[in-house]
Amino acid sequence: MPSNPLQNSLLPWQQQQWTDLYQLHSTNRLPHALLFTGQSGLGKYALAIQFAKSLLCKATTTPVHACYTCKSCLLVAAQTHPDLTCIVPESAAKSIKIEQIRHIIQHSNQTTQSAYKIIIINPAESLLVGASNALLKNLEEPTDRTLFILISDKPGLLLPTIRSRCQFIRFTPPALSLAKSWISQQLADETDDTIDSLYHLANGGPLKALEYAETGTHKLYADLLLALTQLYKKEIDPIKLTENYSKTDLSMLLHCLMKIVSDLIKCHFISEDHTIPLRSLAHRLDPTFLLNFFDQLIELQQHTKVALNQALLLEDLFCHWSLQGEICTP
């Protein structure tokens, strides 16, 4: 898999978003804050960097295309441009703290070498309360020629007052044929079945599909589906299953479990071309149980930022699954 399939180019499904950004800039309507929204895996951050590079480029007067060769473009590519700051969560806390926002606000007040100072916050929903309030104050009293680009998969988690001060740039998944064609080009050695699995698991987000291919998440999905089937049939003990997954990344585990349970629910209510293993298991499970189990997974996912005892958590989940109510005999 290529390490950076986006190098110096737009993704094929981002033309509308790029056109919107160009029109804002070319008509002098570029606001102080943009909010890039849409599900994960659509390249929101990549487009933010491309737009920043175009605005900061010394060889072009419009953000149609950056030259990619001037000093400014090279500094952006090296992540060392003094007028471009990217704020991300601190690795341990998975949150953006008030100190980070205060630092970039001080930086934005310094003299700029370019037409803009650009601050990218990704993901914006990681802002802690204090950081959100500090950012809001700056959005209410914006510094001239400073552009904030907030990136969020979950804009509903942002303060309404922050959302109201941003202009939305919305991203939607590309058409099925375009997405699969692009994924196939990046993963030329993978089979069509694998491409289908990755696309499905990523909910149509091509970049997320590439990430899952690299991490083997599609294989984890298949392994968990088999394990849950064996657990239902009492062919494996919940404790043993817990041991098997006690060292697996918890967020990845929960994502795959949620996707499996969601697919099982769809088998009951939506006529789709589900795989035989999914249909076979779904028709043995009570839909009410599946809906309740899905709610349990959502609640757990919302607490993954805090320290959790993964072994106890998984044991509880797997025991709950093994004791579920059947609607027919295997």
Buried (B, 14 or more C-beta within 10 A) or exposed (E): EEEEBBEBEBBEBBEEBBEBBBEBBEEEEBBBBBBBBBBBBBBBBBBBBBBBBBBBBBEBEEBEBBBBEBEBBBBBBEEEBBBBBBBBBEEEEBBBBBEBBBEBBEBBEEEBEBBBBBBBBBBBBBBBEBBBBBBBEBBEEBBEBBBBBBBBBEBEBBBEEBBEBBBEBBBEBBEEEBBBBBBBEBBEEBEEEBBBBBBBBBBBBBBBBBBBBEEEBBBBBBBBBEBBBEBBEEEBBBEEBBEBBBEBBBEBBBBBBBBBBEBBBBBBEEEEEBBEEBBEBBEBBBBEBBEEBBEBBEEBBEEBEEEEEBBEBBBBBBBBBBEBEEEEEE
